[in-house]
Amino acid sequence: MLNNIITMLKDSFGRKFPYIRLSITDVCNFKCGYCLPNGYQKDKSDNRKFLSSEEIEKLAKGLSKLGVSKIRLTGGEPTVRKDLFDIIKILKNKSGIKKTVITTNGYRLDQIAEKLVDSGIDGINISIDSLNRDTFKTITGHDRLPEILKGIEKLQKLNFKNIKINAVLLNGINSTKKDFKEWSNFIKSNEITFRYIELMQTGDSIEYFKRYHISSKIFTDYLNENNWIFQTHGKDSGPSKNYIHPNYKGKFGLIAPYSKDFCESCNRLRITARGDLRLCLFGSTGINIRHLIQRDDQLDELKDLILKQLQFKKESHYLELGETGLTKNLSQTGG
């Protein structure tokens, strides 16, 4: 049996890891140009099933004994899992994990908003690349922006507070001061954090990256010009640099993976939907840990394996050198 002593996950550079991004499927029902422009294609070379809810329960129990306090459910699109709410219930009630959050593309959000709140989920991140309906459809392949915004309204009416919106910054598509101003107007009266994510190169998106990448500095400059104030973040927060303004209810954020100090504050590891531990989104190595989440008496072995693997975590992802590691697309590793 796993003893009750909590061993903090720590790498050779002194970074601690209280935060796990857990993919529960790599299936996605959107066709975003920067991730799956041709839609989801099943990987026929890997016939392993996705982690079951029972395996996820054992995994989470082991992670909680390693000092993990936060798990983010990702995909693909996690809401396509029919047992999503069972998984949330397990994490909230049976795992020892303090905070369970989810990242979603917002598909059917207007229909499942109440169920999400009732599940006890602690936070929801929603991908909305533009507030312009036509632009949204062009990027995602779906004309669903009104439904997603309606879902956000429902969450707010249910007094759900921890709502974040993410958009991938795309040159010439959603990168103008007009776009920034639209989001500024949106969060002025909405207690929501909106974050731009600088476009990242993946194995399958080299040409797309060359065409649409733009430095996140363009958004930083906008924030500075409009008197937004940088805010520090908590120990289990993600990589976003957040900004506040006294005249706004919401916040702005920026995730800039090409900034020179980006990896210094890394506090998260990733586990894929088939049980592979990934030390970095763009790492070149991964190890399967699924065989150690089959029985309760394996959790000591699980703990030891993860601790040993952490010694192989590199100081940086080296994205600026064009290294994309094993990540062919973002849905494959949970984004």
Secondary structure as a PSIPRED ss2 file (coil, helix, strand):
# PSIPRED VFORMAT (PSIPRED V4.0)

   1 M C   1.000  0.000  0.000
   2 L C   1.000  0.000  0.000
   3 N C   1.000  0.000  0.000
   4 N C   1.000  0.000  0.000
   5 I C   1.000  0.000  0.000
   6 I C   1.000  0.000  0.000
   7 T C   1.000  0.000  0.000
   8 M C   1.000  0.000  0.000
   9 L C   1.000  0.000  0.000
  10 K E   0.000  0.000  1.000
  11 D C   1.000  0.000  0.000
  12 S C   1.000  0.000  0.000
  13 F C   1.000  0.000  0.000
  14 G C   1.000  0.000  0.000
  15 R C   1.000  0.000  0.000
  16 K E   0.000  0.000  1.000
  17 F C   1.000  0.000  0.000
  18 P C   1.000  0.000  0.000
  19 Y E   0.000  0.000  1.000
  20 I E   0.000  0.000  1.000
  21 R E   0.000  0.000  1.000
  22 L E   0.000  0.000  1.000
  23 S E   0.000  0.000  1.000
  24 I C   1.000  0.000  0.000
  25 T C   1.000  0.000  0.000
  26 D C   1.000  0.000  0.000
  27 V C   1.000  0.000  0.000
  28 C C   1.000  0.000  0.000
  29 N C   1.000  0.000  0.000
  30 F C   1.000  0.000  0.000
  31 K C   1.000  0.000  0.000
  32 C C   1.000  0.000  0.000
  33 G C   1.000  0.000  0.000
  34 Y C   1.000  0.000  0.000
  35 C C   1.000  0.000  0.000
  36 L C   1.000  0.000  0.000
  37 P C   1.000  0.000  0.000
  38 N C   1.000  0.000  0.000
  39 G C   1.000  0.000  0.000
  40 Y C   1.000  0.000  0.000
  41 Q C   1.000  0.000  0.000
  42 K C   1.000  0.000  0.000
  43 D C   1.000  0.000  0.000
  44 K C   1.000  0.000  0.000
  45 S C   1.000  0.000  0.000
  46 D C   1.000  0.000  0.000
  47 N C   1.000  0.000  0.000
  48 R C   1.000  0.000  0.000
  49 K C   1.000  0.000  0.000
  50 F C   1.000  0.000  0.000
  51 L C   1.000  0.000  0.000
  52 S C   1.000  0.000  0.000
  53 S H   0.000  1.000  0.000
  54 E H   0.000  1.000  0.000
  55 E H   0.000  1.000  0.000
  56 I H   0.000  1.000  0.000
  57 E H   0.000  1.000  0.000
  58 K H   0.000  1.000  0.000
  59 L H   0.000  1.000  0.000
  60 A H   0.000  1.000  0.000
  61 K H   0.000  1.000  0.000
  62 G H   0.000  1.000  0.000
  63 L H   0.000  1.000  0.000
  64 S H   0.000  1.000  0.000
  65 K C   1.000  0.000  0.000
  66 L C   1.000  0.000  0.000
  67 G C   1.000  0.000  0.000
  68 V C   1.000  0.000  0.000
  69 S C   1.000  0.000  0.000
  70 K E   0.000  0.000  1.000
  71 I E   0.000  0.000  1.000
  72 R E   0.000  0.000  1.000
  73 L E   0.000  0.000  1.000
  74 T E   0.000  0.000  1.000
  75 G C   1.000  0.000  0.000
  76 G C   1.000  0.000  0.000
  77 E C   1.000  0.000  0.000
  78 P H   0.000  1.000  0.000
  79 T H   0.000  1.000  0.000
  80 V H   0.000  1.000  0.000
  81 R C   1.000  0.000  0.000
  82 K C   1.000  0.000  0.000
  83 D C   1.000  0.000  0.000
  84 L H   0.000  1.000  0.000
  85 F H   0.000  1.000  0.000
  86 D H   0.000  1.000  0.000
  87 I H   0.000  1.000  0.000
  88 I H   0.000  1.000  0.000
  89 K H   0.000  1.000  0.000
  90 I H   0.000  1.000  0.000
  91 L H   0.000  1.000  0.000
  92 K H   0.000  1.000  0.000
  93 N H   0.000  1.000  0.000
  94 K C   1.000  0.000  0.000
  95 S C   1.000  0.000  0.000
  96 G C   1.000  0.000  0.000
  97 I C   1.000  0.000  0.000
  98 K C   1.000  0.000  0.000
  99 K E   0.000  0.000  1.000
 100 T E   0.000  0.000  1.000
 101 V E   0.000  0.000  1.000
 102 I E   0.000  0.000  1.000
 103 T E   0.000  0.000  1.000
 104 T E   0.000  0.000  1.000
 105 N C   1.000  0.000  0.000
 106 G C   1.000  0.000  0.000
 107 Y C   1.000  0.000  0.000
 108 R C   1.000  0.000  0.000
 109 L H   0.000  1.000  0.000
 110 D H   0.000  1.000  0.000
 111 Q H   0.000  1.000  0.000
 112 I H   0.000  1.000  0.000
 113 A H   0.000  1.000  0.000
 114 E H   0.000  1.000  0.000
 115 K H   0.000  1.000  0.000
 116 L H   0.000  1.000  0.000
 117 V H   0.000  1.000  0.000
 118 D H   0.000  1.000  0.000
 119 S C   1.000  0.000  0.000
 120 G C   1.000  0.000  0.000
 121 I C   1.000  0.000  0.000
 122 D C   1.000  0.000  0.000
 123 G E   0.000  0.000  1.000
 124 I E   0.000  0.000  1.000
 125 N E   0.000  0.000  1.000
 126 I E   0.000  0.000  1.000
 127 S E   0.000  0.000  1.000
 128 I C   1.000  0.000  0.000
 129 D C   1.000  0.000  0.000
 130 S C   1.000  0.000  0.000
 131 L C   1.000  0.000  0.000
 132 N C   1.000  0.000  0.000
 133 R H   0.000  1.000  0.000
 134 D H   0.000  1.000  0.000
 135 T H   0.000  1.000  0.000
 136 F H   0.000  1.000  0.000
 137 K H   0.000  1.000  0.000
 138 T H   0.000  1.000  0.000
 139 I H   0.000  1.000  0.000
 140 T H   0.000  1.000  0.000
 141 G C   1.000  0.000  0.000
 142 H C   1.000  0.000  0.000
 143 D C   1.000  0.000  0.000
 144 R C   1.000  0.000  0.000
 145 L H   0.000  1.000  0.000
 146 P H   0.000  1.000  0.000
 147 E H   0.000  1.000  0.000
 148 I H   0.000  1.000  0.000
 149 L H   0.000  1.000  0.000
 150 K H   0.000  1.000  0.000
 151 G H   0.000  1.000  0.000
 152 I H   0.000  1.000  0.000
 153 E H   0.000  1.000  0.000
 154 K H   0.000  1.000  0.000
 155 L H   0.000  1.000  0.000
 156 Q H   0.000  1.000  0.000
 157 K H   0.000  1.000  0.000
 158 L C   1.000  0.000  0.000
 159 N C   1.000  0.000  0.000
 160 F C   1.000  0.000  0.000
 161 K C   1.000  0.000  0.000
 162 N C   1.000  0.000  0.000
 163 I E   0.000  0.000  1.000
 164 K E   0.000  0.000  1.000
 165 I E   0.000  0.000  1.000
 166 N E   0.000  0.000  1.000
 167 A E   0.000  0.000  1.000
 168 V E   0.000  0.000  1.000
 169 L E   0.000  0.000  1.000
 170 L C   1.000  0.000  0.000
 171 N C   1.000  0.000  0.000
 172 G C   1.000  0.000  0.000
 173 I C   1.000  0.000  0.000
 174 N C   1.000  0.000  0.000
 175 S C   1.000  0.000  0.000
 176 T C   1.000  0.000  0.000
 177 K H   0.000  1.000  0.000
 178 K H   0.000  1.000  0.000
 179 D H   0.000  1.000  0.000
 180 F H   0.000  1.000  0.000
 181 K H   0.000  1.000  0.000
 182 E H   0.000  1.000  0.000
 183 W H   0.000  1.000  0.000
 184 S H   0.000  1.000  0.000
 185 N H   0.000  1.000  0.000
 186 F H   0.000  1.000  0.000
 187 I H   0.000  1.000  0.000
 188 K H   0.000  1.000  0.000
 189 S C   1.000  0.000  0.000
 190 N C   1.000  0.000  0.000
 191 E C   1.000  0.000  0.000
 192 I C   1.000  0.000  0.000
 193 T E   0.000  0.000  1.000
 194 F E   0.000  0.000  1.000
 195 R E   0.000  0.000  1.000
 196 Y E   0.000  0.000  1.000
 197 I E   0.000  0.000  1.000
 198 E E   0.000  0.000  1.000
 199 L C   1.000  0.000  0.000
 200 M C   1.000  0.000  0.000
 201 Q C   1.000  0.000  0.000
 202 T C   1.000  0.000  0.000
 203 G C   1.000  0.000  0.000
 204 D C   1.000  0.000  0.000
 205 S C   1.000  0.000  0.000
 206 I H   0.000  1.000  0.000
 207 E H   0.000  1.000  0.000
 208 Y H   0.000  1.000  0.000
 209 F H   0.000  1.000  0.000
 210 K H   0.000  1.000  0.000
 211 R H   0.000  1.000  0.000
 212 Y H   0.000  1.000  0.000
 213 H C   1.000  0.000  0.000
 214 I C   1.000  0.000  0.000
 215 S C   1.000  0.000  0.000
 216 S C   1.000  0.000  0.000
 217 K H   0.000  1.000  0.000
 218 I H   0.000  1.000  0.000
 219 F H   0.000  1.000  0.000
 220 T H   0.000  1.000  0.000
 221 D H   0.000  1.000  0.000
 222 Y H   0.000  1.000  0.000
 223 L H   0.000  1.000  0.000
 224 N H   0.000  1.000  0.000
 225 E H   0.000  1.000  0.000
 226 N C   1.000  0.000  0.000
 227 N C   1.000  0.000  0.000
 228 W C   1.000  0.000  0.000
 229 I E   0.000  0.000  1.000
 230 F E   0.000  0.000  1.000
 231 Q E   0.000  0.000  1.000
 232 T C   1.000  0.000  0.000
 233 H C   1.000  0.000  0.000
 234 G C   1.000  0.000  0.000
 235 K C   1.000  0.000  0.000
 236 D C   1.000  0.000  0.000
 237 S C   1.000  0.000  0.000
 238 G C   1.000  0.000  0.000
 239 P C   1.000  0.000  0.000
 240 S C   1.000  0.000  0.000
 241 K E   0.000  0.000  1.000
 242 N E   0.000  0.000  1.000
 243 Y E   0.000  0.000  1.000
 244 I E   0.000  0.000  1.000
 245 H C   1.000  0.000  0.000
 246 P C   1.000  0.000  0.000
 247 N C   1.000  0.000  0.000
 248 Y C   1.000  0.000  0.000
 249 K C   1.000  0.000  0.000
 250 G C   1.000  0.000  0.000
 251 K E   0.000  0.000  1.000
 252 F E   0.000  0.000  1.000
 253 G E   0.000  0.000  1.000
 254 L E   0.000  0.000  1.000
 255 I E   0.000  0.000  1.000
 256 A C   1.000  0.000  0.000
 257 P C   1.000  0.000  0.000
 258 Y C   1.000  0.000  0.000
 259 S C   1.000  0.000  0.000
 260 K C   1.000  0.000  0.000
 261 D C   1.000  0.000  0.000
 262 F H   0.000  1.000  0.000
 263 C H   0.000  1.000  0.000
 264 E H   0.000  1.000  0.000
 265 S H   0.000  1.000  0.000
 266 C C   1.000  0.000  0.000
 267 N C   1.000  0.000  0.000
 268 R E   0.000  0.000  1.000
 269 L E   0.000  0.000  1.000
 270 R E   0.000  0.000  1.000
 271 I E   0.000  0.000  1.000
 272 T C   1.000  0.000  0.000
 273 A C   1.000  0.000  0.000
 274 R C   1.000  0.000  0.000
 275 G C   1.000  0.000  0.000
 276 D E   0.000  0.000  1.000
 277 L E   0.000  0.000  1.000
 278 R E   0.000  0.000  1.000
 279 L C   1.000  0.000  0.000
 280 C C   1.000  0.000  0.000
 281 L C   1.000  0.000  0.000
 282 F C   1.000  0.000  0.000
 283 G C   1.000  0.000  0.000
 284 S C   1.000  0.000  0.000
 285 T C   1.000  0.000  0.000
 286 G C   1.000  0.000  0.000
 287 I E   0.000  0.000  1.000
 288 N E   0.000  0.000  1.000
 289 I C   1.000  0.000  0.000
 290 R H   0.000  1.000  0.000
 291 H H   0.000  1.000  0.000
 292 L H   0.000  1.000  0.000
 293 I C   1.000  0.000  0.000
 294 Q C   1.000  0.000  0.000
 295 R C   1.000  0.000  0.000
 296 D H   0.000  1.000  0.000
 297 D H   0.000  1.000  0.000
 298 Q H   0.000  1.000  0.000
 299 L H   0.000  1.000  0.000
 300 D H   0.000  1.000  0.000
 301 E H   0.000  1.000  0.000
 302 L H   0.000  1.000  0.000
 303 K H   0.000  1.000  0.000
 304 D H   0.000  1.000  0.000
 305 L H   0.000  1.000  0.000
 306 I H   0.000  1.000  0.000
 307 L H   0.000  1.000  0.000
 308 K H   0.000  1.000  0.000
 309 Q H   0.000  1.000  0.000
 310 L H   0.000  1.000  0.000
 311 Q H   0.000  1.000  0.000
 312 F H   0.000  1.000  0.000
 313 K C   1.000  0.000  0.000
 314 K C   1.000  0.000  0.000
 315 E C   1.000  0.000  0.000
 316 S C   1.000  0.000  0.000
 317 H C   1.000  0.000  0.000
 318 Y C   1.000  0.000  0.000
 319 L H   0.000  1.000  0.000
 320 E H   0.000  1.000  0.000
 321 L H   0.000  1.000  0.000
 322 G C   1.000  0.000  0.000
 323 E C   1.000  0.000  0.000
 324 T C   1.000  0.000  0.000
 325 G C   1.000  0.000  0.000
 326 L C   1.000  0.000  0.000
 327 T C   1.000  0.000  0.000
 328 K C   1.000  0.000  0.000
 329 N C   1.000  0.000  0.000
 330 L H   0.000  1.000  0.000
 331 S H   0.000  1.000  0.000
 332 Q H   0.000  1.000  0.000
 333 T H   0.000  1.000  0.000
 334 G C   1.000  0.000  0.000
 335 G C   1.000  0.000  0.000
